[in-house]
Amino acid sequence: MTESSPAADQQGQRYPLSFTQEWFLTLDQGDDGGTFGRRFILNCPTHITGHVDLAVLQGALDDVVARHELLRTVVVRDADPPYQQVFPPCQVPLEVKDLPPAAGKSPDMVIQELARQTATISAREVPLLRARLCRFDDSDSVLFLTVHHSVSDAWSLEVIMRDLGAFYAARVTGIPARLPPVRQYREFTEWQRASATSSAEDGAPAYWRDKLRGAREFTMPNDRPHPESYSRPYSLHIHGIEADVTAKAAALATASRTTLFSVLLSAFYVLAHEITGATDLTIRAFTAGRDVEQFHNTMGLFINLVPFRTDLSGCASFRDIVAHTKETFIDAIAYELPVNVIEQEFPEFIKSRDDLRTSQFIVSCHESQVGDDLIFPIADGAREIEVHLLDEDSQRDIPSGMVWNLDLPPSGALSGSVLFNLDEFDESTVVGWAADLRRILASAVSDPDQDWKTL
């Protein structure tokens, strides 16, 4: 099923875009690149123990698409103005593959290889969800769910998996799934646009006008200038921070009455200072964009990109930086505005992007809403697994710049990755910066009161 038809429009299925969808449109590079490109996808691999009933799995997947409209919604980008087109419930493509014996390979190695074969998705066709079940044998398999990033974020993947498990169990037992009521994404769009007026009344524009006066978005120096066109998809560097360092960082956050994110952002400030020498730093980071509880169970594109400006010049210790970052975080979240609103209202803030010798630098910290130990009720049990894509040709495409992803676990080690492009950065540069971040954080949380410039 493809983009809108006049008949569908006449049925009242045309809805305005959210602010996030409008922002994604500014990063559109057509069907083969950018935010609506075929590789701009999110993957959720899940290890399943026990026999999987294929008819039940197909039905449960279709139930998820019926429950969440955005999985069958297309952004009609060539209309004036662009809009969302919602289509009726439809069947999810499900591929089933029986795996031959993998001589000399562990199951984990096989899963990593399978992950590199993830299907691409056209943002012009529904549903924007694909499923692939790879079976080692009748009681051991891996389910790969792939969703287009233009309709989903990391939080939404967890919503999809929770609902899929509930629908699977319901079809097996005959007992209706017990899921919370769900608001649709178009309802969030309506609410978001209505709340824009109250944001003005609450003083959010005035706050950002003062906060961003004289500020420039922080960008990282490239090894090579931006090319006119990229020769490859983005590459991925995997890194991590040990459990004991993460635990100390969490303890410092608790002692400072702030969040683990604020401590990590403080470490990024120090890294940015080491690289550029600047002390007045405005680093942008993704937020969940779900501060309204009524939309916590809605699958959709909620992420926002917020600038966090902190001046380190008056800080003597890392603890001081954390305290300043805490205030930055509280105010920025309290007055949060959609990313495209800030970019349109404060064009001087993003002027640094005009320098082809630097790239955007974005931090993405994701904290699971379901926890690491959740087992989904599929067959005898299903658990999400982590995969590391090492083949650059298999990486999903992102529009520009460098994204530092950090997964915040309830406990244990912190896993991270850096998305970057080899047309702009040497791999050794990125590896070195990741090692520097770990060094800074480990030293800082071991002695938060030391001079931060010695970290």
ABEGO torsion letter per residue (X at the ends): XBBBBAAAAAAGABBBBBAAAAAAAAABAEAABEAABAABBBBBBBBBBEBBBAAAAAAAAAAAAAABAAAABBBBAABOBBBBBBBBBBBBBBBBBBBBBBBGBBAAAAAAAAAAABBBBBAABOBABBBBBBBABAABBBBBBBBBAAABBAAAAAAAAAAAAAAAAAAAAGBBBBBBBBBBAAAAAAAAAAAAAAAAAAGAAAAAAAAABGBBBBBBBBABBBBABBABBBBBBBBBBBAAAAAAAAAAAAAAGBBAAAAAAAAAAAAAAAAAGBABBBBBBBBAGBABAAAAABBEBABBBBBBBBBAAABABAAAAAAAAAAAAAAAAAABBBAAAAAAABAAAAAAAABAABBBBBBBBBBBAAEAABBBBBEAEBBBBBBBBABAAABBBBABEBBBBBBBBABEBBBBBBBBBAAABBAAAAAAAAAAAAAAAAAAAABAABBAAAX
